[in-house]
Amino acid sequence: MFLGLIAAVVVVIIVIVALWYLLAGRLKEPAPGPSPGPEKPQSQPASCPDVFVLSIPGTWESSATDDPYNPTANPASLMLNVSKPLQGQFPAGRATVYTVPYVAQFSNPVAIPPDGQASYNTSRTEGTAKATDALASTYRDCPLTNYVLAGFSQGAVIAGDIAATIGAGNGPVPADQVLGVTLIADGRRDGTSGNDVGPAVDGTGAEVALGGLDLPGITMSGPRQGGFGSLADRTNTICAPGDLICAAPSDALSLRNIPSSLAALVGAAGNPVHAQYASYVVDGSGTTATQWTEQWAAGLIENAPVPAHS
């Protein structure tokens, strides 16, 4: 009788944990994109832009229902400091700027009561799917368009993951059509992949520091295996000292102390350092992270090829 009761309790606990994981959401990696055809066409439709700029906002800076061409979900979104100037500088035919609309949330996995937000896994999976679909559909309809990718925080993780799949030859667009990638406060920063912009920074991204942690709704993926592949020389990372999202010291986030690490991780997205990349200076001329990213993207667009249109 006693053993039967214990067995029943164990089964109930297993069911509860399984439901917790299912309801919180599982992380899905970017799916392989379409394979490029054997030959590129000589021209593309007149409606196609020369350059497609993919901008991915960070946590709490987007919405699944936002307008990707005129985002208003969060007027203070950091990436608007990059996307709006580009839209003002270039006509849509030269550069179309697409801001990925996704839930962009990060629920505390151990909050009691639950905080009502979407889990990190759910949010990141949705953002990745929408970004990948936008790239794949553009490549399908506009085979000669080139691409610029940029993201902040959770958006940097998503953009970096997609860049890694493209660099490995499995992405939604060919690597030779990606002009460049810039990741601001990338949670999967490993300290060696890509080109660092700004002062040298110690530590690694939170997902690297907590690599292997897999709780309901929050999977820490560790470093990107293979880095950015063939896009390594075209991928830039910007990280401010003291930002636990991208520069976590080994004693700040650790699998040895999961409760305190989770508390630090959830709070890191709203800490002052992480929120001030619009004023974080990355060079001797006083250029901020967002100014640098906008100028970098503008330079790529100005020098991008002009495909023939039919």
Contacts in CASP RR format, 6 or more apart in sequence:
PFRMAT RR
TARGET T0000
AUTHOR 0000-0000-0000
METHOD contacts of the structure
MODEL  1
MFLGLIAAVVVVIIVIVALWYLLAGRLKEPAPGPSPGPEKPQSQPASCPD
VFVLSIPGTWESSATDDPYNPTANPASLMLNVSKPLQGQFPAGRATVYTV
PYVAQFSNPVAIPPDGQASYNTSRTEGTAKATDALASTYRDCPLTNYVLA
GFSQGAVIAGDIAATIGAGNGPVPADQVLGVTLIADGRRDGTSGNDVGPA
VDGTGAEVALGGLDLPGITMSGPRQGGFGSLADRTNTICAPGDLICAAPS
DALSLRNIPSSLAALVGAAGNPVHAQYASYVVDGSGTTATQWTEQWAAGL
IENAPVPAHS
17 216 0 8 1.000
20 216 0 8 1.000
21 216 0 8 1.000
21 217 0 8 1.000
23 216 0 8 1.000
24 107 0 8 1.000
24 109 0 8 1.000
24 119 0 8 1.000
24 121 0 8 1.000
24 122 0 8 1.000
24 216 0 8 1.000
24 217 0 8 1.000
24 218 0 8 1.000
25 119 0 8 1.000
25 121 0 8 1.000
25 122 0 8 1.000
25 125 0 8 1.000
25 216 0 8 1.000
25 217 0 8 1.000
26 121 0 8 1.000
26 125 0 8 1.000
26 217 0 8 1.000
26 219 0 8 1.000
27 121 0 8 1.000
27 124 0 8 1.000
27 125 0 8 1.000
27 217 0 8 1.000
27 219 0 8 1.000
27 221 0 8 1.000
28 125 0 8 1.000
28 128 0 8 1.000
28 129 0 8 1.000
29 128 0 8 1.000
29 161 0 8 1.000
30 128 0 8 1.000
30 132 0 8 1.000
30 161 0 8 1.000
30 162 0 8 1.000
30 165 0 8 1.000
30 171 0 8 1.000
30 172 0 8 1.000
31 132 0 8 1.000
32 165 0 8 1.000
32 170 0 8 1.000
32 171 0 8 1.000
33 132 0 8 1.000
33 136 0 8 1.000
33 165 0 8 1.000
33 170 0 8 1.000
33 171 0 8 1.000
33 172 0 8 1.000
34 136 0 8 1.000
34 139 0 8 1.000
34 140 0 8 1.000
34 172 0 8 1.000
36 174 0 8 1.000
40 143 0 8 1.000
40 144 0 8 1.000
41 143 0 8 1.000
41 144 0 8 1.000
42 308 0 8 1.000
43 144 0 8 1.000
43 307 0 8 1.000
43 308 0 8 1.000
43 309 0 8 1.000
43 310 0 8 1.000
44 142 0 8 1.000
44 143 0 8 1.000
44 144 0 8 1.000
44 145 0 8 1.000
44 307 0 8 1.000
44 308 0 8 1.000
44 309 0 8 1.000
44 310 0 8 1.000
45 141 0 8 1.000
45 142 0 8 1.000
45 309 0 8 1.000
45 310 0 8 1.000
46 309 0 8 1.000
46 310 0 8 1.000
48 93 0 8 1.000
48 138 0 8 1.000
48 141 0 8 1.000
48 142 0 8 1.000
48 144 0 8 1.000
48 145 0 8 1.000
48 307 0 8 1.000
48 309 0 8 1.000
49 92 0 8 1.000
49 93 0 8 1.000
49 94 0 8 1.000
49 95 0 8 1.000
49 96 0 8 1.000
49 142 0 8 1.000
49 145 0 8 1.000
50 93 0 8 1.000
50 94 0 8 1.000
50 95 0 8 1.000
50 145 0 8 1.000
50 146 0 8 1.000
50 301 0 8 1.000
50 304 0 8 1.000
50 305 0 8 1.000
50 306 0 8 1.000
50 307 0 8 1.000
51 90 0 8 1.000
51 94 0 8 1.000
51 95 0 8 1.000
51 96 0 8 1.000
51 145 0 8 1.000
51 146 0 8 1.000
51 147 0 8 1.000
51 148 0 8 1.000
51 179 0 8 1.000
51 300 0 8 1.000
51 301 0 8 1.000
51 304 0 8 1.000
52 95 0 8 1.000
52 96 0 8 1.000
52 98 0 8 1.000
52 135 0 8 1.000
52 138 0 8 1.000
52 142 0 8 1.000
52 145 0 8 1.000
52 146 0 8 1.000
52 147 0 8 1.000
52 148 0 8 1.000
53 83 0 8 1.000
53 86 0 8 1.000
53 95 0 8 1.000
53 96 0 8 1.000
53 97 0 8 1.000
53 98 0 8 1.000
53 147 0 8 1.000
53 148 0 8 1.000
53 149 0 8 1.000
53 150 0 8 1.000
53 297 0 8 1.000
53 301 0 8 1.000
54 98 0 8 1.000
54 100 0 8 1.000
54 131 0 8 1.000
54 134 0 8 1.000
54 135 0 8 1.000
54 147 0 8 1.000
54 148 0 8 1.000
54 149 0 8 1.000
54 150 0 8 1.000
54 159 0 8 1.000
55 79 0 8 1.000
55 82 0 8 1.000
55 83 0 8 1.000
55 97 0 8 1.000
55 98 0 8 1.000
55 99 0 8 1.000
55 100 0 8 1.000
55 150 0 8 1.000
55 151 0 8 1.000
56 79 0 8 1.000
56 99 0 8 1.000
56 100 0 8 1.000
56 127 0 8 1.000
56 131 0 8 1.000
56 149 0 8 1.000
56 150 0 8 1.000
56 151 0 8 1.000
56 152 0 8 1.000
56 155 0 8 1.000
56 156 0 8 1.000
56 158 0 8 1.000
56 159 0 8 1.000
57 71 0 8 1.000
57 74 0 8 1.000
57 77 0 8 1.000
57 78 0 8 1.000
57 79 0 8 1.000
57 99 0 8 1.000
57 100 0 8 1.000
57 104 0 8 1.000
57 151 0 8 1.000
57 152 0 8 1.000
57 155 0 8 1.000
58 77 0 8 1.000
58 78 0 8 1.000
58 79 0 8 1.000
58 104 0 8 1.000
58 151 0 8 1.000
58 152 0 8 1.000
58 153 0 8 1.000
58 154 0 8 1.000
58 155 0 8 1.000
58 156 0 8 1.000
59 104 0 8 1.000
59 105 0 8 1.000
59 106 0 8 1.000
59 123 0 8 1.000
59 153 0 8 1.000
59 154 0 8 1.000
59 269 0 8 1.000
60 74 0 8 1.000
60 104 0 8 1.000
60 105 0 8 1.000
60 106 0 8 1.000
60 269 0 8 1.000
61 73 0 8 1.000
61 74 0 8 1.000
61 76 0 8 1.000
61 77 0 8 1.000
61 78 0 8 1.000
61 79 0 8 1.000
61 104 0 8 1.000
61 152 0 8 1.000
61 153 0 8 1.000
62 71 0 8 1.000
62 73 0 8 1.000
62 74 0 8 1.000
62 77 0 8 1.000
62 99 0 8 1.000
62 100 0 8 1.000
62 101 0 8 1.000
62 102 0 8 1.000
62 103 0 8 1.000
62 104 0 8 1.000
63 73 0 8 1.000
63 74 0 8 1.000
63 101 0 8 1.000
63 102 0 8 1.000
63 103 0 8 1.000
63 104 0 8 1.000
64 101 0 8 1.000
64 102 0 8 1.000
64 103 0 8 1.000
64 126 0 8 1.000
65 73 0 8 1.000
65 101 0 8 1.000
66 72 0 8 1.000
66 73 0 8 1.000
66 99 0 8 1.000
66 101 0 8 1.000
67 101 0 8 1.000
68 98 0 8 1.000
68 99 0 8 1.000
68 100 0 8 1.000
68 101 0 8 1.000
68 134 0 8 1.000
69 96 0 8 1.000
69 97 0 8 1.000
69 98 0 8 1.000
69 99 0 8 1.000
71 77 0 8 1.000
71 80 0 8 1.000
71 83 0 8 1.000
71 99 0 8 1.000
71 101 0 8 1.000
73 101 0 8 1.000
78 152 0 8 1.000
78 153 0 8 1.000
78 184 0 8 1.000
78 277 0 8 1.000
78 278 0 8 1.000
78 290 0 8 1.000
79 99 0 8 1.000
79 150 0 8 1.000
79 151 0 8 1.000
79 152 0 8 1.000
81 278 0 8 1.000
81 290 0 8 1.000
81 291 0 8 1.000
81 294 0 8 1.000
82 150 0 8 1.000
82 290 0 8 1.000
82 293 0 8 1.000
82 294 0 8 1.000
82 297 0 8 1.000
83 97 0 8 1.000
83 99 0 8 1.000
85 294 0 8 1.000
85 298 0 8 1.000
86 95 0 8 1.000
86 97 0 8 1.000
86 294 0 8 1.000
86 297 0 8 1.000
86 298 0 8 1.000
86 301 0 8 1.000
87 97 0 8 1.000
89 298 0 8 1.000
90 298 0 8 1.000
90 301 0 8 1.000
94 301 0 8 1.000
95 148 0 8 1.000
95 301 0 8 1.000
98 134 0 8 1.000
100 127 0 8 1.000
100 130 0 8 1.000
100 131 0 8 1.000
100 134 0 8 1.000
100 155 0 8 1.000
100 158 0 8 1.000
101 130 0 8 1.000
102 123 0 8 1.000
102 126 0 8 1.000
102 127 0 8 1.000
102 130 0 8 1.000
102 131 0 8 1.000
103 118 0 8 1.000
103 122 0 8 1.000
103 123 0 8 1.000
103 126 0 8 1.000
103 127 0 8 1.000
104 123 0 8 1.000
104 127 0 8 1.000
104 154 0 8 1.000
104 155 0 8 1.000
105 117 0 8 1.000
105 118 0 8 1.000
105 119 0 8 1.000
105 120 0 8 1.000
105 122 0 8 1.000
105 123 0 8 1.000
106 117 0 8 1.000
106 119 0 8 1.000
106 120 0 8 1.000
106 123 0 8 1.000
106 154 0 8 1.000
106 266 0 8 1.000
106 269 0 8 1.000
107 114 0 8 1.000
107 115 0 8 1.000
107 116 0 8 1.000
107 117 0 8 1.000
107 118 0 8 1.000
107 119 0 8 1.000
107 120 0 8 1.000
107 217 0 8 1.000
108 115 0 8 1.000
108 117 0 8 1.000
108 262 0 8 1.000
108 266 0 8 1.000
109 119 0 8 1.000
109 215 0 8 1.000
109 216 0 8 1.000
109 217 0 8 1.000
109 218 0 8 1.000
109 262 0 8 1.000
110 215 0 8 1.000
110 259 0 8 1.000
110 262 0 8 1.000
118 126 0 8 1.000
119 216 0 8 1.000
119 217 0 8 1.000
119 218 0 8 1.000
120 154 0 8 1.000
120 217 0 8 1.000
120 218 0 8 1.000
120 219 0 8 1.000
121 217 0 8 1.000
121 218 0 8 1.000
121 219 0 8 1.000
122 217 0 8 1.000
123 154 0 8 1.000
124 154 0 8 1.000
124 157 0 8 1.000
124 158 0 8 1.000
127 155 0 8 1.000
127 158 0 8 1.000
128 158 0 8 1.000
128 161 0 8 1.000
128 162 0 8 1.000
131 158 0 8 1.000
131 159 0 8 1.000
131 162 0 8 1.000
132 162 0 8 1.000
132 171 0 8 1.000
132 172 0 8 1.000
133 172 0 8 1.000
135 147 0 8 1.000
135 162 0 8 1.000
135 171 0 8 1.000
135 172 0 8 1.000
135 173 0 8 1.000
136 172 0 8 1.000
136 173 0 8 1.000
138 145 0 8 1.000
138 147 0 8 1.000
138 173 0 8 1.000
139 145 0 8 1.000
139 172 0 8 1.000
139 173 0 8 1.000
139 174 0 8 1.000
139 177 0 8 1.000
144 305 0 8 1.000
144 307 0 8 1.000
144 308 0 8 1.000
145 177 0 8 1.000
145 307 0 8 1.000
146 177 0 8 1.000
146 178 0 8 1.000
146 179 0 8 1.000
146 304 0 8 1.000
146 305 0 8 1.000
147 173 0 8 1.000
147 177 0 8 1.000
147 178 0 8 1.000
147 179 0 8 1.000
147 180 0 8 1.000
148 178 0 8 1.000
148 179 0 8 1.000
148 180 0 8 1.000
148 181 0 8 1.000
148 297 0 8 1.000
148 300 0 8 1.000
148 301 0 8 1.000
149 159 0 8 1.000
149 160 0 8 1.000
149 162 0 8 1.000
149 163 0 8 1.000
149 178 0 8 1.000
149 180 0 8 1.000
149 181 0 8 1.000
149 182 0 8 1.000
150 159 0 8 1.000
150 181 0 8 1.000
150 182 0 8 1.000
150 183 0 8 1.000
150 184 0 8 1.000
150 293 0 8 1.000
150 297 0 8 1.000
151 158 0 8 1.000
151 159 0 8 1.000
151 182 0 8 1.000
151 183 0 8 1.000
151 184 0 8 1.000
152 184 0 8 1.000
152 185 0 8 1.000
152 277 0 8 1.000
153 184 0 8 1.000
153 185 0 8 1.000
153 187 0 8 1.000
153 245 0 8 1.000
153 269 0 8 1.000
153 274 0 8 1.000
154 269 0 8 1.000
156 183 0 8 1.000
156 184 0 8 1.000
156 185 0 8 1.000
156 186 0 8 1.000
156 187 0 8 1.000
156 246 0 8 1.000
157 186 0 8 1.000
157 187 0 8 1.000
157 188 0 8 1.000
157 207 0 8 1.000
159 181 0 8 1.000
159 183 0 8 1.000
160 181 0 8 1.000
160 183 0 8 1.000
160 186 0 8 1.000
160 188 0 8 1.000
160 224 0 8 1.000
160 228 0 8 1.000
160 235 0 8 1.000
161 188 0 8 1.000
161 224 0 8 1.000
162 171 0 8 1.000
162 172 0 8 1.000
163 178 0 8 1.000
163 181 0 8 1.000
163 183 0 8 1.000
163 228 0 8 1.000
163 231 0 8 1.000
163 235 0 8 1.000
164 224 0 8 1.000
164 226 0 8 1.000
164 227 0 8 1.000
164 228 0 8 1.000
164 229 0 8 1.000
164 231 0 8 1.000
165 171 0 8 1.000
165 172 0 8 1.000
166 172 0 8 1.000
166 173 0 8 1.000
166 174 0 8 1.000
166 175 0 8 1.000
166 178 0 8 1.000
166 231 0 8 1.000
167 175 0 8 1.000
167 178 0 8 1.000
167 228 0 8 1.000
167 229 0 8 1.000
167 230 0 8 1.000
167 231 0 8 1.000
168 226 0 8 1.000
168 229 0 8 1.000
168 230 0 8 1.000
169 175 0 8 1.000
169 230 0 8 1.000
175 230 0 8 1.000
175 231 0 8 1.000
178 231 0 8 1.000
178 234 0 8 1.000
179 234 0 8 1.000
179 300 0 8 1.000
179 301 0 8 1.000
179 304 0 8 1.000
180 231 0 8 1.000
180 234 0 8 1.000
180 235 0 8 1.000
180 236 0 8 1.000
180 300 0 8 1.000
181 228 0 8 1.000
181 231 0 8 1.000
181 234 0 8 1.000
181 235 0 8 1.000
181 236 0 8 1.000
182 197 0 8 1.000
182 235 0 8 1.000
182 236 0 8 1.000
182 237 0 8 1.000
182 238 0 8 1.000
182 293 0 8 1.000
182 296 0 8 1.000
182 297 0 8 1.000
183 189 0 8 1.000
183 235 0 8 1.000
183 236 0 8 1.000
183 237 0 8 1.000
183 238 0 8 1.000
184 238 0 8 1.000
184 239 0 8 1.000
184 277 0 8 1.000
184 289 0 8 1.000
184 290 0 8 1.000
184 293 0 8 1.000
185 238 0 8 1.000
185 239 0 8 1.000
185 240 0 8 1.000
185 243 0 8 1.000
185 245 0 8 1.000
185 246 0 8 1.000
185 274 0 8 1.000
185 277 0 8 1.000
186 205 0 8 1.000
186 237 0 8 1.000
186 239 0 8 1.000
186 245 0 8 1.000
186 246 0 8 1.000
187 205 0 8 1.000
187 206 0 8 1.000
187 207 0 8 1.000
187 208 0 8 1.000
187 245 0 8 1.000
187 246 0 8 1.000
188 205 0 8 1.000
188 207 0 8 1.000
188 208 0 8 1.000
188 221 0 8 1.000
188 222 0 8 1.000
188 223 0 8 1.000
188 224 0 8 1.000
189 204 0 8 1.000
189 205 0 8 1.000
189 208 0 8 1.000
189 237 0 8 1.000
189 239 0 8 1.000
189 246 0 8 1.000
189 247 0 8 1.000
190 204 0 8 1.000
190 205 0 8 1.000
190 208 0 8 1.000
190 223 0 8 1.000
190 224 0 8 1.000
190 227 0 8 1.000
191 201 0 8 1.000
191 203 0 8 1.000
191 204 0 8 1.000
191 237 0 8 1.000
193 223 0 8 1.000
193 224 0 8 1.000
193 226 0 8 1.000
193 227 0 8 1.000
193 228 0 8 1.000
193 232 0 8 1.000
193 235 0 8 1.000
193 237 0 8 1.000
194 227 0 8 1.000
194 228 0 8 1.000
194 232 0 8 1.000
194 233 0 8 1.000
194 235 0 8 1.000
194 236 0 8 1.000
194 237 0 8 1.000
195 233 0 8 1.000
195 235 0 8 1.000
195 236 0 8 1.000
195 237 0 8 1.000
196 236 0 8 1.000
196 237 0 8 1.000
196 238 0 8 1.000
196 239 0 8 1.000
197 236 0 8 1.000
197 237 0 8 1.000
197 238 0 8 1.000
197 282 0 8 1.000
197 289 0 8 1.000
197 292 0 8 1.000
198 238 0 8 1.000
198 282 0 8 1.000
198 283 0 8 1.000
199 241 0 8 1.000
199 282 0 8 1.000
201 239 0 8 1.000
201 240 0 8 1.000
201 241 0 8 1.000
201 242 0 8 1.000
201 246 0 8 1.000
201 247 0 8 1.000
202 241 0 8 1.000
202 247 0 8 1.000
202 249 0 8 1.000
203 209 0 8 1.000
203 247 0 8 1.000
203 248 0 8 1.000
203 249 0 8 1.000
203 250 0 8 1.000
204 223 0 8 1.000
204 247 0 8 1.000
204 248 0 8 1.000
205 239 0 8 1.000
205 245 0 8 1.000
205 246 0 8 1.000
205 247 0 8 1.000
205 248 0 8 1.000
206 220 0 8 1.000
206 244 0 8 1.000
206 245 0 8 1.000
206 246 0 8 1.000
206 248 0 8 1.000
206 253 0 8 1.000
206 265 0 8 1.000
206 268 0 8 1.000
207 220 0 8 1.000
207 221 0 8 1.000
207 222 0 8 1.000
207 223 0 8 1.000
208 222 0 8 1.000
208 223 0 8 1.000
208 248 0 8 1.000
209 248 0 8 1.000
209 250 0 8 1.000
209 252 0 8 1.000
209 253 0 8 1.000
209 254 0 8 1.000
210 220 0 8 1.000
210 222 0 8 1.000
210 253 0 8 1.000
210 254 0 8 1.000
210 255 0 8 1.000
210 261 0 8 1.000
210 265 0 8 1.000
211 220 0 8 1.000
211 221 0 8 1.000
211 222 0 8 1.000
211 255 0 8 1.000
212 219 0 8 1.000
212 220 0 8 1.000
212 221 0 8 1.000
212 222 0 8 1.000
212 255 0 8 1.000
213 219 0 8 1.000
213 220 0 8 1.000
213 255 0 8 1.000
213 258 0 8 1.000
213 261 0 8 1.000
214 220 0 8 1.000
215 258 0 8 1.000
215 262 0 8 1.000
218 262 0 8 1.000
228 235 0 8 1.000
236 296 0 8 1.000
237 246 0 8 1.000
238 277 0 8 1.000
238 280 0 8 1.000
238 282 0 8 1.000
238 289 0 8 1.000
238 292 0 8 1.000
238 293 0 8 1.000
239 246 0 8 1.000
239 247 0 8 1.000
240 246 0 8 1.000
240 247 0 8 1.000
240 273 0 8 1.000
240 274 0 8 1.000
240 276 0 8 1.000
240 277 0 8 1.000
240 280 0 8 1.000
240 289 0 8 1.000
241 247 0 8 1.000
241 273 0 8 1.000
242 273 0 8 1.000
243 268 0 8 1.000
243 271 0 8 1.000
243 273 0 8 1.000
243 274 0 8 1.000
244 252 0 8 1.000
244 253 0 8 1.000
244 264 0 8 1.000
244 265 0 8 1.000
244 268 0 8 1.000
244 271 0 8 1.000
244 274 0 8 1.000
245 268 0 8 1.000
245 269 0 8 1.000
245 274 0 8 1.000
252 261 0 8 1.000
252 264 0 8 1.000
253 261 0 8 1.000
253 264 0 8 1.000
253 265 0 8 1.000
254 261 0 8 1.000
255 261 0 8 1.000
268 274 0 8 1.000
277 288 0 8 1.000
277 289 0 8 1.000
277 290 0 8 1.000
278 288 0 8 1.000
278 289 0 8 1.000
278 290 0 8 1.000
279 288 0 8 1.000
280 288 0 8 1.000
280 289 0 8 1.000
281 287 0 8 1.000
281 288 0 8 1.000
282 288 0 8 1.000
282 289 0 8 1.000
282 292 0 8 1.000
283 292 0 8 1.000
287 295 0 8 1.000
END
